[in-house]
């Protein structure tokens, strides 16, 4: 199993803190490094990074990052990073055979989330999304969250930022099969813009989009200065094993 980390966007809401969101430090460690280390701990054998904005700078940092983390890292540059994030998924997935962990560069997770998600594959699904059923989780920005409505099986019925009814929030971590990139491509061919949610909804409509409830586990979307301040305060404690490995303690 490999991992794909989406790191192509502009990161406008963190521009006052950093010119590159993936390289923004959290308690002294770049967000991207936290993601790579967590993917490796969950069993990934290689990490593909979808790059776009500041691609040259980000790609120049990857060899040293691979050496520090002890895992192969391969860039997949997105031709037009202003397009929706589904284009990044397709670019990265083209460099991966089989199933993969899909992560966003600005999301960080307590260790059990990715490890547990990696075990959720099955013939009945084309993708499994990690969800948080705590829709009032104070760490979640309700104005930026992607919401999920599930059916009686726990599969996705509807997903999006503005859906009228929901019972969970998208955590930004997926166990994807090759079906996901194909679904995004089909959505684009049908006239959609090509967001990841477009592909997810297509799989949901086909009954192929499963979920996995993270329970009480900790996660955070580090998308703006408020969330970054929370990460600075909480990540060293919630990701203690990652920070200990980095510091050699």
N, C-alpha and C positions, 0 to 999 in steps of 0.2 A: 504494500500500500504506500502511495505517495501522498503529498499534501500540496495544495495550491493556495497561496496567499494573495489576495487582491490588494495591490498597492499602487494603483495607477491614477487615482483621483487627485484633485487639486487641494483638498483639505482646507477649504476657505475659512472654516470656523476656528481653525488652530493657527492661522497665519500670523497672529500676533505673538505666538510662542515659538514657531518654527517654520522655516521655508519648506520643509518636507515632513508631512505627517508621519510616514513610516519611520523616519529617523528621529522623531520627537522623543526625548528621553523621559522615562518614568522612573523616578528614584535612581537616576543615573544610567538606566539601561534603555536603549531604543525600543520603541514599540515593536518594530519588526523582529528584533532579536528575541524578545519575549515570545512572539508567535512562533518563530522557528524552533526555539528550544522546547516549547510546549508540543509542537507537532512531532519532534523527535521523540520526546518522552511518551507520546501516545502511540508510537510504533512506526512513524513514517520513515521510509528509507531514503527519500529524496524530497526536497522542497522546491517547487516551481514558484517564482515570484512574478506576477503580472505587473509590469512597470508601464509608466506613461508619463505623467507630470514629473519633471526633474529626473527623467529616466537615466541620463548619463551619470548623474551624481549617485543615484541609488544603485545602479549596476556596478559602479566602481567600488562600492562598499561591500559587495556580496562576497568576493573571495576571502576577505578577512573575516567576515561574518561566518562563512562556512567553516573556516579553520577554527574559530573560537567555539562553534557549536558542535563540531564533529559530524557534519552531515553535508552531503552534496546539495548545492543550491544552483538552480538554473533560471536565468531570466527569460521571460516571454514578453517582449515589448508589444504593447497595444498600438496599432497604427494611429488611431484617433482617440486619445484618452478622454476627450470631452463627451464621447458616447456613453450610454448607460452601462452599468457594471456587468451586464450579461456578455458584452463584447470581451471583457477581460476574462470571464470564465471560459469562453470559447477559445481565446488565444492560449490560455494556460493549459486547458484540458487537451489541446492538440499535442502537447508534449508529455502526456501521461497515458500509460496503458492501464486499463482496468479502473477499479474504484479508487477514490481519493478523498481525503479530508479537505474540505473547502472552508477557508477562513477569511475574514476581513482583517487587514493590517491594523485597524484601530480597535479591534475587540480583544480583550484579554479574559482569561478564564481560570478558575481554580482547577487544579490538576485533574480531578476526576471527570470533568466534563468531556474533554476530548478523548480520553482513554475509554470512557463508557460509550461515547458516540461511535467510536471506531468498531465496536462490537455489534452494531445494530443493523448490519446488512441482511438482506433476504430477497428471495426470488419474487416476493409480492410487491416490491417497491423499486422505483428508479432513483429515489433520493430519500434521505432521512434528515429532517431538520431538528436541531436541538431547540426546544421551546421552554419558556418560563411561564408557568401558569399564574404566577404572582403578577397580575396585570397592574397592580398598584405598587410594585417594587419601587422604592424611592430612588434607586440608582438609575432607573429608566427615564429617559426624556420622552414624555408622551407625545411631544410635537415632532419628534424625529423617528420614533419607533416604527418598525414594521410589524403589523398585527396579524394574528392568525386565528381563523375560526376552524375548529376541528369537528369531525363527525363522530359517530358513536364508536367507530373503530380506533379513533385517535389519529386518523389520517386527515390531511388538510382539505377543507372544503373551499376556503377562500383565504388569500394572503394579499396584503398591501398596506400602504400607509394610511389610507382613508376609507377602509372598509367599515360599514355601519355597525356590524356586530362582530365580536371577537371574544375568545376565551384564553388567549395566550399571546406572548410576544416572541418574536423571532430573535434568537440569541446571536445570530451571525456565524453559526458553525453548522456545517452540513457534512454528511457522509454521502458523497455523490457517486453515481455510476455514469457511464458514457451517455445514458439517456438524457441527462440534464443539459449538456451542451447541445445535443440534437434538438431538444425541446425549445431551447432559446433560439436556435437557428430557424426552426419552424415558425416560432412566434414572429420573428423578424420578417420571414417570407410572407406572413399573413398581414403584414402592415404594422406590427407592433414596433416600439422603439428599440427593444432589445435589453430590457432590464432583467436582472436575475429573477425578480418577482414574476415577470412575464413567463419565463420558462417554468418556474415553480407552479404557477397557476395552470399552465398547460398540463403538467404532470398531475396536478390535483384533479383537473377535469377528467383525466384518464384513470383516476383512482390509484395513482402510482406515487403519491407524495406522502410519506409517512412522517411521524414526529416521534421525538424522544424527550420525555419530560426530565429536566435537570433537577427537579425537586428544590431543595433549599441551597443548592450550590451557588457560589459567588461568580459573577461575571460583570463586565463593564464595557460599554461602548465609549471609548475615549475620543469624543468627537468635537468637544468645545472646551473652553477654559474651565468651566465648572466641573466637567467630568475629569479633566486632567488633574485638577486639584484633589478630587476624590481618589484618583488613581495614585497620586503621589503619597497620599495618606494611608491608603488601604492595601495597595499592591504588595509592598514588602512583607506584609503579614499574610495576606491571602495566597501569595505565590512564594512563600518562604523557601520552598525547596528549590525553585528556580534561582532566586537571589543567592541562596547559599552555594549553589553550584557555580554561579558566576564568580563569587568571591573566594571560592576554593575552601569553604568552611563546612 
